[in-house]
Each structure stands twice: as structure tokens, then as C-alpha cells.
């Protein structure tokens, strides 16, 4: 079945026909065949995350990526004596701050402008000043803007001061090469419907085994207890504690196979990067300016400034592109007016060329109408 439009978003995103078709079969959550599928997914995820596979494990968790972030924060942080340093420069790091307020977790926040990358120097100053900090959290790709934050520098610093590290790699894992062990990441969080190109329904955490083992009893929620979820999956060989999204899990397995067939994360990163660079180049030719400098820009999603045109409205622009077969994202920052275009998912350079042509037609049509 052909989709009426291409999703140019940071997820959910456009998937292959074969990923969607994988959901046509029903599965039993107690069946050994299904549980072995889950175990294979867990092994494959750890293999994508690091070459030090014996040191890490994968935990799958029902719900959106935000569920997994909250499960991680709410389980990893001790109920007594812990303090979390949150590096914030966008809506998704702000969401971690909100989680801490709701869960009663003691946190300190370094807040930067959404258009600035996290500064490792600021992190180090706070680590030196506040010895009560036990954990550090950072968002890798802030899809608020498309910013790619320097997780290598931040996590390395955190380890110099003996802190536990948590990285929200929701929109980057599977699409940007990384090794959690080399990056000193203790807990990495992502979701099925991002760069691995599955569909929404669950997320996952790549956790360092010895650090996860210390989290027993920390959970502030029954359903979002990361330790208990992992404990059940280990003891019962792939069994989830509560009903799992079976169709979504099977689709994700197909997506993992397709990632491998494409050439792995390096090949997918190359495709995404090619898409993003051509997008920015073409948009500039049409008259649109990217929000971020190239050196801070991720290959995942790009924010563009509204044009110098008092008659421009995002809703009109959006609807015009949707009619031409493309769905884009509104802006999310407060300081300036922007819209966002993603280039991940089942999207190729020829799709970007078609999008640019559609944008050019939209701009020309508006100029004719105004004239």
C-alpha cells in the first residue's frame, strides 16, 4: 500500500512496506517463539551499541521514548542521596527536568540557549562546585532545533568525577555511529520508531550491567521499573512483565534486519547525512536559512527560519506541501519562528530533490498569487 505522503519528521517516520507487513501476523506473548525473537532483538541492540557486548544489556519498555526516559531516571536515581545534573538546551532536556520535579528527584540544571551546544566547561565547573552530584544526563540530538550535543566530552568529564551517565539518544541511536563503552555511557535511551526505522510502541535502554544491578528497589513506578523489567526478561528469557506490543516488536525485528542489509549504522548515517546536506543546500538556493551553524547540526532534522515575508504562515506552507506528498514539522523554540524538516526514515536523496521541487513550486505559486 502506497502512503499518501512522506513523513519528514524525527519519528514516527516513513517505514518500508516490509516493516509494515511484518505486523500482519498475531503473536502470543507467552509463546517461546515470540520470546526468542525478543531475546534476539536485545542481543542485536547491544551489538549495535558497543563492541564490549558482555558489559551491557538491553531492556525493552512499553510506550513512547519518553516512557523509557522516565523509567530510566526513575529507576537509576537512588531514592536517598542522589542528585542529577541535567544539561539542558531544548524541549527534551527540559522534559527531563519536569520528570525530576514530578518524581521528587533532586536535580540541578545547566540551561543554555536552544541555539547553543552544551558546553563541557560549564559542566566541569558545576561538577567541581557541587560534590553532591551523582549522575549526569544529556540529550544527544535535541530535535527541538536539530542540535547534536557533544556527548563524548560531557560523558568523559562525568567519568573523571566518578558520575553515572545517562544519554537520551532517542533520535540518534541507529543513525549516528557510537559505542557506548568508548563514550563512557552507562545508560543510553532510544525508541523503536526513530533511526532503526520501526513503528511506535516501545523504547529501549542500553544499560551497563553492573550499574543496572545497583538499581534494585529504586523504582518509583510499578510499570516503569527498569530494573524489574530487565530482571524478568533475563529470568524468563524474553518475557515482558506486562503485555508487550507484539506486532510492533515483530516490525522492529524486521527493521533491524533491514538496517543490517543497508550496511549498518555507518551506511545509514551516510544516507542521512547526504539527505541533510542536500536539503540545506537546496533550501538556501530557494531562499531559506538554517537556524544552526553546520558544525552543530545533526543529520537527523533541520530547523529553518521563517522567510522575510510578512505573509508567510506555517500552516499554509504545511498544507501546500502535504498536498504535494510531504509532511514536515512546526518549530519548537520560543526565540525565533522556525519550522523543521526531518530526513530520517525511508527517505533517500531523490525524495529530498522532490521535496525541494515542491517547496520551490509552493514559493513560486505564492508569489504569483500575491502579484
C-alpha positions as MATLAB code, in Angstrom:
seq = 'XXXXXXXXXXXXXXXXXXXXXXXXXXXXXXXXXXXXXXXXXXXXXXXXXXXXXXXXXXXXXXXXXXXXXXXXXXXXXXXXXXXXXXXXXXXXXXXXXXXXXXXXXXXXXXXXXXXXXXXXXXXXXXXXXXXXXXXXXXXXXXXXXXXXXXXXXXXXXXXXXXXXXXXXXXXXXXXXXXXXXXXXXXXXXXXXXXXXXXXXXXXXXXXXXXXXXXXXXXXXXXXXXXXXXXXXXXXXXXXXXXXXXXXXXXXXXXXXXXXXXXXXXXXXXXXXXXXXXXXXXXXXXXXXXXXXXXXXXXXXXXXXXXXXXXXXXXXXXXXXXXXXXXXXXXXXXXXXXXXXXXXXXXXXXXXXXXXXXXXXXXXXXXXXXXX';
ca = [
       0.000    0.000    0.000;
       1.402    3.364   -1.032;
       1.438    6.115    1.601;
      -0.322    9.382    0.676;
       2.686   11.378    1.862;
       6.275   11.068    3.052;
       6.879   11.804    6.735;
       9.801   14.222    7.075;
       9.786   14.191   10.860;
      12.073   12.921   13.646;
       9.715    9.993   14.306;
       7.305    8.451   13.767;
       8.778    8.337   10.308;
       8.241    6.728    6.933;
       8.851    2.981    7.049;
       9.277    0.305    4.405;
       6.423   -1.835    3.128;
       8.153   -4.893    4.573;
       8.285   -3.367    8.079;
       4.567   -2.606    7.929;
       3.772   -6.047    6.507;
       5.577   -7.689    9.418;
       2.685   -6.566   11.629;
       0.104   -8.661    9.763;
       0.686  -11.733   11.944;
      -0.602  -12.120   15.504;
       1.733  -13.304   18.288;
       1.282  -14.750   21.756;
       3.309  -13.027   24.478;
       3.868  -16.312   26.322;
       4.988  -18.282   23.289;
       8.622  -19.351   23.177;
       8.993  -18.348   19.512;
       7.994  -14.786   20.334;
      10.191  -14.607   23.434;
      13.195  -15.827   21.467;
      12.503  -13.044   18.983;
      12.668  -10.570   21.865;
      15.959  -12.064   23.021;
      17.399  -11.779   19.521;
      16.359   -8.120   19.391;
      18.068   -7.472   22.722;
      21.292   -9.088   21.522;
      21.224   -7.166   18.275;
      20.677   -3.860   20.057;
      23.673   -4.408   22.311;
      25.704   -5.332   19.236;
      24.721   -2.045   17.594;
      25.638   -0.127   20.744;
      29.115   -1.463   21.527;
      31.834   -3.968   20.770;
      32.045   -4.665   24.540;
      28.839   -6.689   24.432;
      29.422   -8.620   27.648;
      29.363   -5.423   29.707;
      25.958   -4.200   28.515;
      22.376   -5.384   28.255;
      19.205   -4.152   26.552;
      15.880   -3.563   28.287;
      12.710   -3.095   26.225;
       9.913   -0.986   27.692;
       6.332   -0.430   26.512;
       5.298    3.080   25.479;
       6.935    6.019   23.756;
      10.527    7.125   24.131;
       9.503    9.453   26.933;
       8.289    6.425   28.913;
      11.799    4.979   28.666;
      13.460    8.215   29.727;
      11.193    8.413   32.763;
      11.747    4.716   33.533;
      15.497    5.280   33.438;
      15.503    8.468   35.511;
      13.016    7.000   37.992;
      14.950    3.746   38.415;
      18.592    4.771   38.166;
      18.375    7.689   40.587;
      18.554    6.437   44.202;
      15.668    7.376   46.467;
      18.072    8.831   49.005;
      21.255   10.790   48.423;
      21.240   11.108   44.626;
      21.470   14.357   42.692;
      21.145   14.663   38.935;
      22.918   17.244   36.791;
      20.836   17.943   33.675;
      22.425   19.649   30.682;
      19.523   21.493   29.051;
      19.323   23.281   25.708;
      15.962   22.249   24.313;
      12.481   20.896   24.919;
      13.553   17.288   25.508;
      16.141   18.067   28.173;
      13.528   20.378   29.724;
      11.241   17.352   29.827;
      13.823   15.511   31.946;
      13.757   18.467   34.339;
       9.980   18.172   34.506;
      10.251   14.439   35.232;
      12.531   15.153   38.157;
      10.007   17.613   39.588;
       7.196   15.070   39.275;
       9.242   12.181   40.687;
      10.755   14.202   43.522;
      14.322   13.749   42.273;
      16.898   16.277   43.406;
      18.328   17.926   40.281;
      20.493   20.836   39.220;
      20.176   22.256   35.722;
      22.624   23.944   33.379;
      20.375   25.856   30.979;
      21.674   27.198   27.705;
      20.062   28.897   24.748;
      18.411   26.401   22.444;
      20.744   27.500   19.662;
      23.902   26.738   21.648;
      25.513   23.324   22.168;
      26.161   22.107   25.704;
      29.492   23.469   26.941;
      31.692   20.879   28.647;
      33.463   23.652   30.573;
      30.213   24.651   32.262;
      29.585   21.023   33.195;
      33.018   20.710   34.742;
      32.646   23.902   36.778;
      29.444   22.613   38.322;
      30.929   19.182   38.992;
      33.797   20.886   40.807;
      31.488   23.145   42.806;
      28.809   20.600   43.755;
      30.135   17.328   45.134;
      26.577   16.119   45.848;
      26.003   15.458   42.131;
      25.943   11.702   41.490;
      24.533   11.459   37.950;
      24.682   13.426   34.692;
      22.005   13.452   31.968;
      22.238   14.908   28.464;
      20.240   14.718   25.235;
      22.387   13.727   22.259;
      20.261   15.074   19.402;
      17.944   17.862   20.545;
      15.264   17.658   17.886;
      13.921   20.969   19.196;
      16.452   22.508   16.801;
      18.451   19.648   15.277;
      21.396   20.288   17.611;
      23.906   17.482   18.106;
      25.359   17.854   21.586;
      28.960   16.834   22.471;
      28.172   13.713   24.497;
      31.736   12.433   24.210;
      33.147   15.463   26.043;
      30.373   15.593   28.641;
      30.424   11.877   29.484;
      34.208   11.793   29.634;
      34.132   14.657   32.134;
      31.414   12.985   34.153;
      33.547    9.850   34.473;
      36.563   11.887   35.556;
      34.419   12.924   38.513;
      33.009    9.396   39.025;
      29.433   10.176   37.987;
      26.858    7.867   36.386;
      25.913    8.963   32.854;
      22.527    8.858   31.132;
      22.172    9.829   27.472;
      18.876   10.407   25.705;
      19.866    9.196   22.221;
      16.253    8.961   21.128;
      16.754   10.465   17.684;
      20.350    9.465   17.029;
      20.884    5.824   18.010;
      20.987    3.656   14.912;
      21.613    6.666   12.682;
      24.797    8.147   14.158;
      27.800    5.861   14.800;
      28.582    5.476   18.507;
      29.992    2.995   21.003;
      28.506    3.402   24.464;
      31.564    1.905   26.143;
      34.032    4.199   24.396;
      31.743    7.158   25.095;
      31.519    6.275   28.826;
      27.718    5.959   28.702;
      26.107    3.921   31.470;
      22.504    4.215   30.237;
      21.511    5.057   26.666;
      17.832    5.532   25.816;
      16.170    5.299   22.409;
      12.941    4.271   20.703;
      11.663    1.829   18.089;
      10.346    4.491   15.732;
      13.477    6.535   15.181;
      16.673    5.752   13.248;
      16.186    1.981   13.298;
      13.009    2.779   11.352;
      10.443    0.717   13.202;
       6.975    1.868   14.274;
       5.849    3.461   17.574;
       5.005    1.311   20.568;
       8.102    0.680   22.672;
      11.504    2.042   23.533;
      14.676    0.532   24.889;
      17.597    1.198   27.185;
      21.150    0.012   26.628;
      22.418   -0.349   30.187;
      25.762   -1.170   31.707;
      25.107   -4.391   33.581;
      26.964   -3.583   36.784;
      25.284   -0.173   37.096;
      21.798   -1.541   36.425;
      22.386   -4.190   39.096;
      22.729   -1.392   41.676;
      19.233   -0.069   40.898;
      17.142   -2.722   42.609;
      14.465   -1.107   44.752;
      14.949    2.375   43.288;
      11.890    2.282   41.042;
       9.297    4.976   41.693;
       6.714    3.303   39.463;
       5.459   -0.259   39.140;
       5.117   -0.299   35.347;
       8.198    1.861   34.682;
      10.638   -0.023   36.900;
      13.599   -0.590   34.591;
      15.353   -2.999   36.961;
      12.311   -5.252   37.367;
      11.630   -5.204   33.632;
      15.189   -6.344   32.951;
      15.081   -8.908   35.738;
      12.000  -10.546   34.227;
      13.432  -10.519   30.707;
      16.609  -12.170   31.961;
      14.981  -14.820   34.163;
      12.130  -15.658   31.774;
      14.215  -15.359   28.590;
      12.441  -12.596   26.741;
       9.198  -12.339   28.710;
       7.889   -8.839   29.420;
       6.282   -8.172   32.822;
       3.105   -6.814   31.255;
       1.507   -7.173   27.814;
       4.021   -6.241   25.136;
       3.243   -4.593   21.765;
       3.792   -7.828   19.834;
       3.118   -6.506   16.343;
       5.420   -3.538   16.910;
       8.153   -5.823   18.238;
       7.977   -8.009   15.127;
       8.091   -4.924   12.884;
      11.144   -3.702   14.810;
      12.900   -7.010   14.231;
      12.308   -6.589   10.503;
      13.668   -3.043   10.722;
      16.822   -4.346   12.416;
      17.329   -6.833    9.583;
      16.924   -4.030    7.059;
      19.419   -1.842    8.881;
      21.924   -4.686    8.669;
      21.170   -5.190    4.960;
      21.734   -1.486    4.276;
      25.247   -1.777    5.657;
      24.704   -0.993    9.327;
      24.776    2.301   11.190;
      27.687    3.715    9.171;
      25.811    3.295    5.898;
      22.599    4.723    7.326;
      24.468    7.681    8.767;
      25.971    8.363    5.342;
      22.493    8.358    3.754;
      21.032   10.617    6.427;
      23.974   12.993    6.189;
      23.688   13.156    2.416;
      19.969   13.884    2.731;
      20.536   16.653    5.260;
      23.336   18.402    3.401;
      21.403   18.419    0.131;
      18.328   19.697    1.973;
      20.188   22.683    3.453;
      21.914   23.433    0.160;
      18.645   23.320   -1.778;
      16.713   25.349    0.793;
      19.389   28.034    0.690;
      19.032   28.223   -3.094;
      15.285   28.755   -2.673;
      15.835   31.427   -0.010;
      15.506   29.659    3.347;
      18.177   29.889    6.064;
      19.026   27.092    8.506;
      18.840   28.016   12.192;
      22.056   26.305   13.315;
      25.639   26.530   12.179;
      26.740   23.493   10.198;
      29.241   22.436   12.882;
      26.437   21.885   15.434;
      23.852   20.440   13.059;
      22.761   16.813   13.318;
      21.938   14.703   10.252;
      18.519   13.969   11.781;
      16.361   17.094   11.487;
      16.970   20.705   10.454;
      15.288   23.892   11.669;
      14.732   26.654    9.140;
      13.931   30.289    9.850;
      10.733   31.784    8.509;
      11.469   33.842    5.384;
      11.414   37.642    5.476;
       7.837   37.677    4.272;
       5.061   39.044    6.440;
       2.564   36.913    4.520;
       4.299   33.617    5.330;
       2.326   31.285    7.586;
       3.495   27.840    8.547;
       0.020   26.340    8.269;
      -0.377   27.434    4.637;
       3.134   26.206    3.845;
       2.450   22.895    5.598;
      -0.841   22.283    3.817;
       0.651   23.112    0.427;
       3.477   20.611    0.938;
       1.093   17.974    2.290;
      -0.961   18.221   -0.904;
       2.259   17.591   -2.798;
       3.048   14.495   -0.736;
       5.246   15.730    2.134;
       4.603   16.262    5.853;
       7.006   18.472    7.808;
       7.156   19.693   11.439;
       6.371   23.040   13.074;
       9.092   24.830   15.013;
       9.577   24.265   18.730;
      11.801   27.076   20.005;
      10.484   30.279   21.533;
      13.036   32.890   20.489;
      12.529   32.861   16.714;
       9.976   31.495   14.260;
      11.096   28.225   12.680;
       9.825   25.083   11.024;
      11.614   21.729   10.887;
      12.283   19.169    8.197;
      13.498   15.678    9.087;
      15.426   13.467    6.703;
      15.496   10.134    8.515;
      13.390    7.057    7.868;
      12.832    5.529    4.457;
      13.993    8.744    2.778;
      16.569    8.979    0.001;
      18.287   11.745   -1.922;
      15.703   11.562   -4.718;
      12.996   12.225   -2.108;
      14.869   15.324   -0.962;
      15.072   16.511   -4.575;
      11.314   16.026   -4.965;
      10.711   17.922   -1.725;
      12.859   20.834   -2.868;
      10.934   20.970   -6.113;
       7.647   21.011   -4.177;
       8.912   23.839   -1.939;
      10.058   25.809   -4.979;
       6.619   25.371   -6.556;
       4.921   26.456   -3.332;
       7.039   29.606   -3.104;
       6.511   30.475   -6.783;
       2.761   29.901   -6.545;
       2.542   32.235   -3.569;
       4.484   34.931   -5.433;
       2.139   34.620   -8.431;
      -0.964   34.860   -6.204;
       0.470   37.884   -4.363;
       1.326   39.607   -7.642;
];
